[in-house]
Amino acid sequence: MIVPADSNIAFNVLVEVGKLRFNENRQVAEIHLILLQKHAIKISTSEVEVQINNFLFYLTAVHQQNNDLIKQYIEKQGGYILHLDATCEGDSPKLVSSIDPISGFVLYSAKIKSENKEDLIGFLKEIKNRLGVPLAVVSDMAKAIKSAVKSVFGDIAHYICHFHFLQAIGLTLFDNECSALRKALSKAAVAGNLKTLRGKMSNKFDEIPISEIETFLQKPEDFGKALIASQLAVYYLILWILDFGSNADGYGFPFDHRHLNFYNRLKTAYSLIKKVIPLYSIKNKNRNIIWKLYHEIKEIVENSTLEKKTKQYEIKLTVFSQLRDALGTVPENVNNGLSQMKETGTHKELKTIKKAVADFKTDLEQKIKNTDDNSLTKS
């Protein structure tokens, strides 16, 4: 076991913390609990945060020290593709990263003042000094990046990142419907009201004696007749509605559609409630909770204008998903978001993508030609 100087945390613990945070996207509290339960390591949450920062520091240092090894590896593989991406939060400096999708190596990352041409030129020159000229560049469609690449690398092949291409299409395609749905849900305050109802009910269920629950388990045939049965059903229905975020793939809008997922769960819940609501008298206070949920979601679900908007939204989403599948770069149902995005492949794979996109285009043109509904052509 190796321990850094002036520290009581071994490197193997440091690495475990880093892997949990950045490979598994665990939060500080989760990491703290895993260390305690799985490894019997008791450290404070503040110390976990310190180790996360230390992990990044050591990782950066190792990366910098092994730049020559990375360069040798890249030369053996025949060169590298420079994939550029930038992220920022508010007015803070932009973090620009460069990745070689062939080897999977992060080539260089740095914080720059802005994503304008001058700042990007300095970033690209550093990469050129370290690794030479790339085989090609992949980036989003920002004009500043295109201009900076040309200034540093000349007339090099420069391709649009499929992820950013899809993102740009989706942002335009869904803007009208998503905006209308978001505003309607916000105005109705359904999510907030359901959370309040959830809180009140959870406090109530905490007071239920274990013996009462055990009685229901021993006589399941009597469970449906009991007051607690309808209350628990409503409670778990509310929990399910509010768990709409679990439908997301982790890419963010326009790949994930949180507002549409929430609306569709409200619709499903409403249809279930409508089937059983005749069994409960509105005057019976013991069954009042199901009526509260019914009236809470009734107005938003029965809004015909909003229903029409969401149908148009889903038509567009179907088309968008087909293009997403054709490009094959943004897989659905993943656990670690962008790290599973694929931008390169074999020549055979690229030919398959080219054919799939061509087939998609032909199919879409035929649908537009044959349909009387102009939803496919609206943006």
C-alpha positions as YAML, in Angstrom:
chain: A
units: angstrom
residues:
- id: 1
  name: MET
  ca: [0.00, 0.00, 0.00]
- id: 2
  name: ILE
  ca: [1.48, 3.35, -1.08]
- id: 3
  name: VAL
  ca: [0.49, 6.55, 0.71]
- id: 4
  name: PRO
  ca: [1.28, 10.06, -0.61]
- id: 5
  name: ALA
  ca: [3.48, 12.27, 1.54]
- id: 6
  name: ASP
  ca: [1.64, 14.24, 4.24]
- id: 7
  name: SER
  ca: [-1.52, 12.16, 3.76]
- id: 8
  name: ASN
  ca: [-3.27, 9.29, 5.51]
- id: 9
  name: ILE
  ca: [-5.20, 8.22, 2.39]
- id: 10
  name: ALA
  ca: [-3.56, 5.51, 0.26]
- id: 11
  name: PHE
  ca: [-3.36, 5.81, -3.52]
- id: 12
  name: ASN
  ca: [-5.65, 2.79, -3.99]
- id: 13
  name: VAL
  ca: [-8.38, 4.61, -2.04]
- id: 14
  name: LEU
  ca: [-7.73, 7.75, -4.06]
- id: 15
  name: VAL
  ca: [-8.15, 5.79, -7.30]
- id: 16
  name: GLU
  ca: [-11.33, 4.12, -6.05]
- id: 17
  name: VAL
  ca: [-12.82, 7.53, -5.22]
- id: 18
  name: GLY
  ca: [-11.88, 8.84, -8.66]
- id: 19
  name: LYS
  ca: [-13.38, 5.83, -10.45]
- id: 20
  name: LEU
  ca: [-16.63, 6.09, -8.49]
- id: 21
  name: ARG
  ca: [-16.92, 9.81, -9.23]
- id: 22
  name: PHE
  ca: [-15.92, 9.95, -12.87]
- id: 23
  name: ASN
  ca: [-16.58, 6.44, -14.24]
- id: 24
  name: GLU
  ca: [-19.82, 5.79, -12.36]
- id: 25
  name: ASN
  ca: [-20.94, 9.43, -11.86]
- id: 26
  name: ARG
  ca: [-21.46, 8.87, -8.13]
- id: 27
  name: GLN
  ca: [-22.20, 11.80, -5.85]
- id: 28
  name: VAL
  ca: [-20.06, 12.60, -2.79]
- id: 29
  name: ALA
  ca: [-22.60, 11.13, -0.34]
- id: 30
  name: GLU
  ca: [-22.81, 7.91, -2.38]
- id: 31
  name: ILE
  ca: [-19.02, 7.55, -2.49]
- id: 32
  name: HIS
  ca: [-18.85, 8.11, 1.26]
- id: 33
  name: LEU
  ca: [-21.40, 5.32, 1.83]
- id: 34
  name: ILE
  ca: [-19.74, 2.88, -0.61]
- id: 35
  name: LEU
  ca: [-16.33, 3.34, 1.04]
- id: 36
  name: LEU
  ca: [-17.88, 2.65, 4.42]
- id: 37
  name: GLN
  ca: [-20.08, -0.32, 3.50]
- id: 38
  name: LYS
  ca: [-17.94, -2.04, 0.87]
- id: 39
  name: HIS
  ca: [-14.41, -1.27, 2.08]
- id: 40
  name: ALA
  ca: [-14.91, -0.38, 5.78]
- id: 41
  name: ILE
  ca: [-13.15, 2.93, 5.12]
- id: 42
  name: LYS
  ca: [-14.49, 5.72, 7.31]
- id: 43
  name: ILE
  ca: [-13.71, 9.21, 6.06]
- id: 44
  name: SER
  ca: [-15.81, 12.38, 6.08]
- id: 45
  name: THR
  ca: [-17.71, 13.68, 3.05]
- id: 46
  name: SER
  ca: [-15.43, 16.73, 3.01]
- id: 47
  name: GLU
  ca: [-12.43, 14.39, 2.79]
- id: 48
  name: VAL
  ca: [-14.11, 12.60, -0.13]
- id: 49
  name: GLU
  ca: [-14.30, 15.96, -1.93]
- id: 50
  name: VAL
  ca: [-10.60, 16.55, -1.23]
- id: 51
  name: GLN
  ca: [-9.72, 13.14, -2.69]
- id: 52
  name: ILE
  ca: [-11.79, 13.83, -5.81]
- id: 53
  name: ASN
  ca: [-9.75, 16.99, -6.42]
- id: 54
  name: ASN
  ca: [-6.51, 15.13, -5.63]
- id: 55
  name: PHE
  ca: [-7.44, 12.43, -8.13]
- id: 56
  name: LEU
  ca: [-7.80, 15.04, -10.86]
- id: 57
  name: PHE
  ca: [-4.48, 16.62, -9.87]
- id: 58
  name: TYR
  ca: [-2.58, 13.31, -10.02]
- id: 59
  name: LEU
  ca: [-4.34, 12.26, -13.21]
- id: 60
  name: THR
  ca: [-3.32, 15.53, -14.89]
- id: 61
  name: ALA
  ca: [0.26, 15.17, -13.67]
- id: 62
  name: VAL
  ca: [0.57, 11.59, -14.96]
- id: 63
  name: HIS
  ca: [-0.95, 12.63, -18.28]
- id: 64
  name: GLN
  ca: [1.50, 15.51, -18.69]
- id: 65
  name: GLN
  ca: [4.51, 13.38, -17.77]
- id: 66
  name: ASN
  ca: [3.57, 10.71, -20.32]
- id: 67
  name: ASN
  ca: [2.94, 13.00, -23.27]
- id: 68
  name: ASP
  ca: [5.87, 11.41, -25.19]
- id: 69
  name: LEU
  ca: [4.39, 7.92, -24.69]
- id: 70
  name: ILE
  ca: [1.02, 9.15, -25.96]
- id: 71
  name: LYS
  ca: [2.73, 10.66, -29.00]
- id: 72
  name: GLN
  ca: [4.57, 7.39, -29.72]
- id: 73
  name: TYR
  ca: [1.34, 5.41, -29.45]
- id: 74
  name: ILE
  ca: [-0.45, 7.80, -31.80]
- id: 75
  name: GLU
  ca: [2.38, 7.60, -34.35]
- id: 76
  name: LYS
  ca: [2.20, 3.78, -34.29]
- id: 77
  name: GLN
  ca: [-1.55, 3.87, -34.96]
- id: 78
  name: GLY
  ca: [-0.93, 6.10, -37.99]
- id: 79
  name: GLY
  ca: [-1.92, 9.49, -36.59]
- id: 80
  name: TYR
  ca: [-4.80, 10.96, -34.65]
- id: 81
  name: ILE
  ca: [-8.18, 12.57, -35.18]
- id: 82
  name: LEU
  ca: [-8.70, 15.78, -33.22]
- id: 83
  name: HIS
  ca: [-12.20, 15.88, -31.71]
- id: 84
  name: LEU
  ca: [-12.89, 19.22, -30.04]
- id: 85
  name: ASP
  ca: [-15.57, 20.02, -27.49]
- id: 86
  name: ALA
  ca: [-16.18, 22.84, -25.03]
- id: 87
  name: THR
  ca: [-18.34, 23.22, -21.93]
- id: 88
  name: CYS
  ca: [-19.01, 26.14, -19.63]
- id: 89
  name: GLU
  ca: [-21.19, 27.20, -16.70]
- id: 90
  name: GLY
  ca: [-22.52, 30.75, -16.73]
- id: 91
  name: ASP
  ca: [-19.76, 33.36, -17.00]
- id: 92
  name: SER
  ca: [-16.98, 30.98, -15.95]
- id: 93
  name: PRO
  ca: [-14.13, 30.16, -18.38]
- id: 94
  name: LYS
  ca: [-14.82, 27.52, -20.99]
- id: 95
  name: LEU
  ca: [-13.27, 24.10, -20.55]
- id: 96
  name: VAL
  ca: [-12.08, 22.94, -23.97]
- id: 97
  name: SER
  ca: [-11.18, 19.29, -24.42]
- id: 98
  name: SER
  ca: [-9.54, 17.45, -27.28]
- id: 99
  name: ILE
  ca: [-9.96, 13.71, -27.68]
- id: 100
  name: ASP
  ca: [-8.60, 11.21, -30.18]
- id: 101
  name: PRO
  ca: [-11.58, 8.90, -30.81]
- id: 102
  name: ILE
  ca: [-9.31, 6.25, -32.37]
- id: 103
  name: SER
  ca: [-7.20, 5.63, -29.28]
- id: 104
  name: GLY
  ca: [-9.68, 7.06, -26.78]
- id: 105
  name: PHE
  ca: [-7.01, 9.35, -25.29]
- id: 106
  name: VAL
  ca: [-7.78, 12.81, -23.99]
- id: 107
  name: LEU
  ca: [-5.06, 14.76, -25.79]
- id: 108
  name: TYR
  ca: [-5.22, 18.10, -24.03]
- id: 109
  name: SER
  ca: [-7.69, 20.13, -21.98]
- id: 110
  name: ALA
  ca: [-7.55, 23.73, -20.82]
- id: 111
  name: LYS
  ca: [-9.75, 26.55, -19.60]
- id: 112
  name: ILE
  ca: [-9.91, 29.51, -21.96]
- id: 113
  name: LYS
  ca: [-11.58, 32.91, -21.60]
- id: 114
  name: SER
  ca: [-14.00, 32.41, -24.47]
- id: 115
  name: GLU
  ca: [-14.69, 30.26, -27.50]
- id: 116
  name: ASN
  ca: [-13.59, 32.96, -29.92]
- id: 117
  name: LYS
  ca: [-11.01, 32.47, -32.65]
- id: 118
  name: GLU
  ca: [-8.04, 34.03, -30.84]
- id: 119
  name: ASP
  ca: [-8.41, 31.93, -27.68]
- id: 120
  name: LEU
  ca: [-8.95, 28.75, -29.68]
- id: 121
  name: ILE
  ca: [-5.86, 29.38, -31.81]
- id: 122
  name: GLY
  ca: [-3.66, 29.29, -28.70]
- id: 123
  name: PHE
  ca: [-5.28, 26.01, -27.62]
- id: 124
  name: LEU
  ca: [-4.81, 24.40, -31.04]
- id: 125
  name: LYS
  ca: [-1.18, 25.54, -31.31]
- id: 126
  name: GLU
  ca: [-0.41, 23.76, -28.03]
- id: 127
  name: ILE
  ca: [-1.84, 20.51, -29.44]
- id: 128
  name: LYS
  ca: [0.13, 20.96, -32.66]
- id: 129
  name: ASN
  ca: [3.35, 21.49, -30.70]
- id: 130
  name: ARG
  ca: [2.72, 18.34, -28.66]
- id: 131
  name: LEU
  ca: [1.41, 15.92, -31.28]
- id: 132
  name: GLY
  ca: [1.83, 17.43, -34.72]
- id: 133
  name: VAL
  ca: [-0.87, 17.90, -37.35]
- id: 134
  name: PRO
  ca: [-3.94, 15.60, -37.02]
- id: 135
  name: LEU
  ca: [-5.40, 13.48, -39.81]
- id: 136
  name: ALA
  ca: [-8.70, 15.34, -39.48]
- id: 137
  name: VAL
  ca: [-10.67, 17.54, -37.10]
- id: 138
  name: VAL
  ca: [-14.17, 16.91, -35.72]
- id: 139
  name: SER
  ca: [-16.13, 19.65, -33.95]
- id: 140
  name: ASP
  ca: [-19.46, 21.41, -33.66]
- id: 141
  name: MET
  ca: [-20.59, 23.95, -36.25]
- id: 142
  name: ALA
  ca: [-19.23, 27.08, -34.56]
- id: 143
  name: LYS
  ca: [-17.64, 29.48, -37.05]
- id: 144
  name: ALA
  ca: [-14.89, 30.43, -34.59]
- id: 145
  name: ILE
  ca: [-13.68, 26.82, -34.37]
- id: 146
  name: LYS
  ca: [-13.71, 26.44, -38.14]
- id: 147
  name: SER
  ca: [-11.70, 29.63, -38.57]
- id: 148
  name: ALA
  ca: [-9.21, 28.76, -35.80]
- id: 149
  name: VAL
  ca: [-8.62, 25.26, -37.23]
- id: 150
  name: LYS
  ca: [-7.89, 26.72, -40.65]
- id: 151
  name: SER
  ca: [-5.45, 29.24, -39.16]
- id: 152
  name: VAL
  ca: [-3.46, 26.58, -37.27]
- id: 153
  name: PHE
  ca: [-3.75, 23.47, -39.47]
- id: 154
  name: GLY
  ca: [-4.46, 24.93, -42.91]
- id: 155
  name: ASP
  ca: [-6.79, 23.12, -45.33]
- id: 156
  name: ILE
  ca: [-7.19, 20.02, -43.19]
- id: 157
  name: ALA
  ca: [-10.30, 17.80, -43.42]
- id: 158
  name: HIS
  ca: [-12.81, 19.24, -40.94]
- id: 159
  name: TYR
  ca: [-15.99, 17.28, -40.15]
- id: 160
  name: ILE
  ca: [-19.12, 18.09, -38.17]
- id: 161
  name: CYS
  ca: [-19.59, 16.07, -34.99]
- id: 162
  name: HIS
  ca: [-22.67, 13.86, -35.41]
- id: 163
  name: PHE
  ca: [-23.77, 14.53, -31.85]
- id: 164
  name: HIS
  ca: [-23.72, 18.31, -32.31]
- id: 165
  name: PHE
  ca: [-25.33, 17.95, -35.73]
- id: 166
  name: LEU
  ca: [-28.23, 16.01, -34.21]
- id: 167
  name: GLN
  ca: [-28.38, 18.41, -31.28]
- id: 168
  name: ALA
  ca: [-28.70, 21.44, -33.58]
- id: 169
  name: ILE
  ca: [-31.49, 19.76, -35.55]
- id: 170
  name: GLY
  ca: [-33.35, 18.73, -32.40]
- id: 171
  name: LEU
  ca: [-33.14, 22.16, -30.75]
- id: 172
  name: THR
  ca: [-34.81, 23.71, -33.79]
- id: 173
  name: LEU
  ca: [-37.22, 20.84, -34.46]
- id: 174
  name: PHE
  ca: [-38.72, 20.61, -30.96]
- id: 175
  name: ASP
  ca: [-38.51, 24.25, -29.88]
- id: 176
  name: ASN
  ca: [-42.17, 25.18, -30.46]
- id: 177
  name: GLU
  ca: [-43.77, 22.10, -28.89]
- id: 178
  name: CYS
  ca: [-41.34, 21.75, -26.00]
- id: 179
  name: SER
  ca: [-41.69, 25.42, -25.09]
- id: 180
  name: ALA
  ca: [-45.50, 25.18, -25.08]
- id: 181
  name: LEU
  ca: [-45.45, 22.02, -22.95]
- id: 182
  name: ARG
  ca: [-42.91, 23.42, -20.50]
- id: 183
  name: LYS
  ca: [-44.91, 26.64, -20.00]
- id: 184
  name: ALA
  ca: [-48.19, 24.74, -19.53]
- id: 185
  name: LEU
  ca: [-46.69, 22.40, -16.93]
- id: 186
  name: SER
  ca: [-45.04, 25.29, -15.13]
- id: 187
  name: LYS
  ca: [-48.25, 27.33, -15.04]
- id: 188
  name: ALA
  ca: [-50.25, 24.38, -13.70]
- id: 189
  name: ALA
  ca: [-47.56, 23.74, -11.04]
- id: 190
  name: VAL
  ca: [-48.40, 20.03, -11.15]
- id: 191
  name: ALA
  ca: [-44.92, 18.80, -10.22]
- id: 192
  name: GLY
  ca: [-44.70, 21.04, -7.16]
- id: 193
  name: ASN
  ca: [-48.17, 20.11, -5.97]
- id: 194
  name: LEU
  ca: [-47.48, 16.39, -6.40]
- id: 195
  name: LYS
  ca: [-44.24, 16.73, -4.42]
- id: 196
  name: THR
  ca: [-46.17, 18.44, -1.61]
- id: 197
  name: LEU
  ca: [-48.75, 15.65, -1.65]
- id: 198
  name: ARG
  ca: [-45.98, 13.05, -1.64]
- id: 199
  name: GLY
  ca: [-44.40, 14.67, 1.41]
- id: 200
  name: LYS
  ca: [-47.64, 14.72, 3.37]
- id: 201
  name: MET
  ca: [-48.41, 11.10, 2.54]
- id: 202
  name: SER
  ca: [-44.92, 9.83, 3.34]
- id: 203
  name: ASN
  ca: [-45.15, 11.38, 6.80]
- id: 204
  name: LYS
  ca: [-48.48, 9.64, 7.31]
- id: 205
  name: PHE
  ca: [-47.17, 6.23, 6.27]
- id: 206
  name: ASP
  ca: [-44.29, 6.56, 8.71]
- id: 207
  name: GLU
  ca: [-46.90, 6.42, 11.47]
- id: 208
  name: ILE
  ca: [-48.42, 3.09, 10.33]
- id: 209
  name: PRO
  ca: [-47.56, 0.30, 12.83]
- id: 210
  name: ILE
  ca: [-45.58, -2.63, 11.43]
- id: 211
  name: SER
  ca: [-48.17, -4.98, 12.92]
- id: 212
  name: GLU
  ca: [-50.86, -3.45, 10.69]
- id: 213
  name: ILE
  ca: [-48.77, -3.98, 7.58]
- id: 214
  name: GLU
  ca: [-47.99, -7.56, 8.65]
- id: 215
  name: THR
  ca: [-51.72, -8.22, 8.99]
- id: 216
  name: PHE
  ca: [-52.27, -7.12, 5.39]
- id: 217
  name: LEU
  ca: [-49.42, -9.37, 4.22]
- id: 218
  name: GLN
  ca: [-50.98, -12.36, 6.00]
- id: 219
  name: LYS
  ca: [-54.40, -11.70, 4.45]
- id: 220
  name: PRO
  ca: [-53.80, -10.26, 0.98]
- id: 221
  name: GLU
  ca: [-57.44, -10.90, 0.02]
- id: 222
  name: ASP
  ca: [-58.49, -8.21, 2.51]
- id: 223
  name: PHE
  ca: [-55.89, -5.71, 1.44]
- id: 224
  name: GLY
  ca: [-57.90, -4.15, -1.37]
- id: 225
  name: LYS
  ca: [-60.79, -3.46, 1.00]
- id: 226
  name: ALA
  ca: [-58.68, -1.49, 3.44]
- id: 227
  name: LEU
  ca: [-58.26, 2.27, 3.56]
- id: 228
  name: ILE
  ca: [-54.50, 1.94, 3.54]
- id: 229
  name: ALA
  ca: [-54.66, 0.04, 0.26]
- id: 230
  name: SER
  ca: [-56.09, 2.93, -1.78]
- id: 231
  name: GLN
  ca: [-53.78, 5.40, -0.05]
- id: 232
  name: LEU
  ca: [-50.69, 3.32, -0.77]
- id: 233
  name: ALA
  ca: [-51.79, 2.87, -4.38]
- id: 234
  name: VAL
  ca: [-52.12, 6.65, -4.82]
- id: 235
  name: TYR
  ca: [-48.82, 7.25, -3.02]
- id: 236
  name: TYR
  ca: [-46.87, 4.89, -5.26]
- id: 237
  name: LEU
  ca: [-48.61, 6.26, -8.34]
- id: 238
  name: ILE
  ca: [-47.38, 9.73, -7.36]
- id: 239
  name: LEU
  ca: [-43.86, 8.36, -6.83]
- id: 240
  name: TRP
  ca: [-43.98, 6.80, -10.29]
- id: 241
  name: ILE
  ca: [-45.16, 10.04, -11.93]
- id: 242
  name: LEU
  ca: [-42.37, 12.03, -10.26]
- id: 243
  name: ASP
  ca: [-39.79, 9.48, -11.38]
- id: 244
  name: PHE
  ca: [-40.22, 10.64, -14.99]
- id: 245
  name: GLY
  ca: [-36.51, 11.50, -15.17]
- id: 246
  name: SER
  ca: [-35.64, 7.79, -15.21]
- id: 247
  name: ASN
  ca: [-36.77, 7.69, -18.86]
- id: 248
  name: ALA
  ca: [-33.81, 9.86, -19.83]
- id: 249
  name: ASP
  ca: [-30.62, 8.51, -21.44]
- id: 250
  name: GLY
  ca: [-28.32, 11.11, -19.91]
- id: 251
  name: TYR
  ca: [-27.62, 13.24, -22.97]
- id: 252
  name: GLY
  ca: [-29.87, 16.18, -22.14]
- id: 253
  name: PHE
  ca: [-32.32, 17.93, -24.46]
- id: 254
  name: PRO
  ca: [-33.06, 17.34, -27.35]
- id: 255
  name: PHE
  ca: [-32.10, 13.68, -26.83]
- id: 256
  name: ASP
  ca: [-33.92, 13.47, -23.51]
- id: 257
  name: HIS
  ca: [-37.46, 14.85, -23.26]
- id: 258
  name: ARG
  ca: [-38.20, 15.31, -19.57]
- id: 259
  name: HIS
  ca: [-41.31, 17.46, -19.99]
- id: 260
  name: LEU
  ca: [-42.85, 15.06, -22.51]
- id: 261
  name: ASN
  ca: [-42.01, 12.09, -20.26]
- id: 262
  name: PHE
  ca: [-43.70, 13.84, -17.32]
- id: 263
  name: TYR
  ca: [-46.78, 14.69, -19.38]
- id: 264
  name: ASN
  ca: [-47.11, 11.11, -20.66]
- id: 265
  name: ARG
  ca: [-46.88, 9.74, -17.12]
- id: 266
  name: LEU
  ca: [-49.63, 12.13, -16.07]
- id: 267
  name: LYS
  ca: [-51.78, 10.82, -18.94]
- id: 268
  name: THR
  ca: [-51.15, 7.19, -17.97]
- id: 269
  name: ALA
  ca: [-51.95, 7.88, -14.32]
- id: 270
  name: TYR
  ca: [-55.10, 9.78, -15.28]
- id: 271
  name: SER
  ca: [-56.40, 6.90, -17.40]
- id: 272
  name: LEU
  ca: [-55.83, 4.49, -14.50]
- id: 273
  name: ILE
  ca: [-57.59, 6.76, -12.01]
- id: 274
  name: LYS
  ca: [-60.59, 7.26, -14.33]
- id: 275
  name: LYS
  ca: [-61.15, 3.50, -14.35]
- id: 276
  name: VAL
  ca: [-61.36, 3.22, -10.56]
- id: 277
  name: ILE
  ca: [-62.72, 6.63, -9.56]
- id: 278
  name: PRO
  ca: [-66.40, 5.56, -9.88]
- id: 279
  name: LEU
  ca: [-65.78, 3.12, -7.02]
- id: 280
  name: TYR
  ca: [-65.04, 5.95, -4.61]
- id: 281
  name: SER
  ca: [-67.60, 8.46, -3.41]
- id: 282
  name: ILE
  ca: [-66.34, 12.03, -3.49]
- id: 283
  name: LYS
  ca: [-68.19, 12.58, -0.22]
- id: 284
  name: ASN
  ca: [-66.30, 9.81, 1.52]
- id: 285
  name: LYS
  ca: [-63.38, 11.53, 3.26]
- id: 286
  name: ASN
  ca: [-61.62, 8.20, 3.73]
- id: 287
  name: ARG
  ca: [-61.19, 7.92, -0.03]
- id: 288
  name: ASN
  ca: [-60.54, 11.62, -0.64]
- id: 289
  name: ILE
  ca: [-56.87, 11.21, -1.54]
- id: 290
  name: ILE
  ca: [-57.60, 9.61, -4.89]
- id: 291
  name: TRP
  ca: [-59.91, 12.49, -5.76]
- id: 292
  name: LYS
  ca: [-57.18, 14.96, -4.87]
- id: 293
  name: LEU
  ca: [-54.83, 13.31, -7.35]
- id: 294
  name: TYR
  ca: [-57.59, 13.15, -9.96]
- id: 295
  name: HIS
  ca: [-58.32, 16.87, -9.79]
- id: 296
  name: GLU
  ca: [-54.63, 17.74, -9.60]
- id: 297
  name: ILE
  ca: [-53.85, 16.31, -13.03]
- id: 298
  name: LYS
  ca: [-57.26, 16.53, -14.73]
- id: 299
  name: GLU
  ca: [-56.93, 20.05, -16.16]
- id: 300
  name: ILE
  ca: [-53.51, 19.59, -17.73]
- id: 301
  name: VAL
  ca: [-54.33, 16.17, -19.24]
- id: 302
  name: GLU
  ca: [-57.70, 17.27, -20.66]
- id: 303
  name: ASN
  ca: [-56.24, 20.40, -22.28]
- id: 304
  name: SER
  ca: [-57.06, 19.71, -25.95]
- id: 305
  name: THR
  ca: [-54.70, 22.38, -27.28]
- id: 306
  name: LEU
  ca: [-51.81, 20.91, -25.33]
- id: 307
  name: GLU
  ca: [-52.75, 17.39, -26.40]
- id: 308
  name: LYS
  ca: [-52.55, 18.46, -30.04]
- id: 309
  name: LYS
  ca: [-49.13, 20.01, -29.42]
- id: 310
  name: THR
  ca: [-47.79, 16.86, -27.78]
- id: 311
  name: LYS
  ca: [-49.04, 14.67, -30.63]
- id: 312
  name: GLN
  ca: [-47.13, 16.87, -33.07]
- id: 313
  name: TYR
  ca: [-44.15, 16.69, -30.70]
- id: 314
  name: GLU
  ca: [-44.22, 12.88, -30.76]
- id: 315
  name: ILE
  ca: [-44.48, 12.76, -34.55]
- id: 316
  name: LYS
  ca: [-41.32, 14.84, -34.78]
- id: 317
  name: LEU
  ca: [-39.66, 12.75, -32.09]
- id: 318
  name: THR
  ca: [-40.28, 9.59, -34.10]
- id: 319
  name: VAL
  ca: [-38.55, 11.10, -37.13]
- id: 320
  name: PHE
  ca: [-35.69, 12.45, -35.02]
- id: 321
  name: SER
  ca: [-35.18, 9.02, -33.41]
- id: 322
  name: GLN
  ca: [-34.99, 7.41, -36.84]
- id: 323
  name: LEU
  ca: [-32.23, 9.82, -37.89]
- id: 324
  name: ARG
  ca: [-30.50, 9.21, -34.56]
- id: 325
  name: ASP
  ca: [-30.55, 5.46, -35.21]
- id: 326
  name: ALA
  ca: [-29.31, 5.94, -38.78]
- id: 327
  name: LEU
  ca: [-26.29, 7.96, -37.68]
- id: 328
  name: GLY
  ca: [-25.62, 5.45, -34.91]
- id: 329
  name: THR
  ca: [-23.54, 7.84, -32.80]
- id: 330
  name: VAL
  ca: [-25.91, 8.47, -29.89]
- id: 331
  name: PRO
  ca: [-27.12, 5.12, -28.52]
- id: 332
  name: GLU
  ca: [-30.23, 4.99, -26.38]
- id: 333
  name: ASN
  ca: [-30.66, 3.41, -22.93]
- id: 334
  name: VAL
  ca: [-27.13, 3.91, -21.61]
- id: 335
  name: ASN
  ca: [-25.88, 4.52, -18.10]
- id: 336
  name: ASN
  ca: [-22.98, 6.86, -18.67]
- id: 337
  name: GLY
  ca: [-24.15, 9.44, -21.18]
- id: 338
  name: LEU
  ca: [-21.71, 10.92, -23.63]
- id: 339
  name: SER
  ca: [-18.93, 8.47, -22.85]
- id: 340
  name: GLN
  ca: [-20.77, 5.91, -24.99]
- id: 341
  name: MET
  ca: [-21.17, 8.27, -27.94]
- id: 342
  name: LYS
  ca: [-19.43, 6.89, -31.03]
- id: 343
  name: GLU
  ca: [-17.89, 9.19, -33.64]
- id: 344
  name: THR
  ca: [-15.56, 6.88, -35.55]
- id: 345
  name: GLY
  ca: [-15.70, 3.38, -36.92]
- id: 346
  name: THR
  ca: [-14.36, 1.01, -39.53]
- id: 347
  name: HIS
  ca: [-14.80, 1.74, -43.22]
- id: 348
  name: LYS
  ca: [-17.56, -0.89, -43.28]
- id: 349
  name: GLU
  ca: [-19.39, 0.80, -40.38]
- id: 350
  name: LEU
  ca: [-19.15, 4.21, -42.05]
- id: 351
  name: LYS
  ca: [-20.56, 2.79, -45.29]
- id: 352
  name: THR
  ca: [-23.44, 1.30, -43.29]
- id: 353
  name: ILE
  ca: [-24.15, 4.70, -41.71]
- id: 354
  name: LYS
  ca: [-24.06, 6.41, -45.10]
- id: 355
  name: LYS
  ca: [-26.59, 3.94, -46.51]
- id: 356
  name: ALA
  ca: [-28.81, 4.20, -43.41]
- id: 357
  name: VAL
  ca: [-28.93, 8.00, -43.67]
- id: 358
  name: ALA
  ca: [-29.71, 7.81, -47.39]
- id: 359
  name: ASP
  ca: [-32.53, 5.34, -46.69]
- id: 360
  name: PHE
  ca: [-33.84, 7.61, -43.94]
- id: 361
  name: LYS
  ca: [-33.89, 10.59, -46.32]
- id: 362
  name: THR
  ca: [-35.74, 8.62, -49.00]
- id: 363
  name: ASP
  ca: [-38.27, 7.27, -46.49]
- id: 364
  name: LEU
  ca: [-38.92, 10.72, -45.00]
- id: 365
  name: GLU
  ca: [-39.43, 12.31, -48.40]
- id: 366
  name: GLN
  ca: [-41.92, 9.58, -49.28]
- id: 367
  name: LYS
  ca: [-43.83, 10.06, -46.00]
- id: 368
  name: ILE
  ca: [-44.06, 13.81, -46.54]
- id: 369
  name: LYS
  ca: [-45.29, 13.22, -50.07]
- id: 370
  name: ASN
  ca: [-47.96, 10.70, -49.02]
- id: 371
  name: THR
  ca: [-49.31, 12.34, -45.86]
- id: 372
  name: ASP
  ca: [-51.94, 15.04, -45.54]
- id: 373
  name: ASP
  ca: [-50.61, 15.91, -42.09]
- id: 374
  name: ASN
  ca: [-48.00, 18.64, -42.34]
- id: 375
  name: SER
  ca: [-46.54, 17.89, -38.89]
- id: 376
  name: LEU
  ca: [-43.44, 16.40, -40.49]
- id: 377
  name: THR
  ca: [-42.62, 19.62, -42.30]
- id: 378
  name: LYS
  ca: [-43.28, 22.04, -39.43]
- id: 379
  name: SER
  ca: [-40.40, 23.22, -37.27]
...
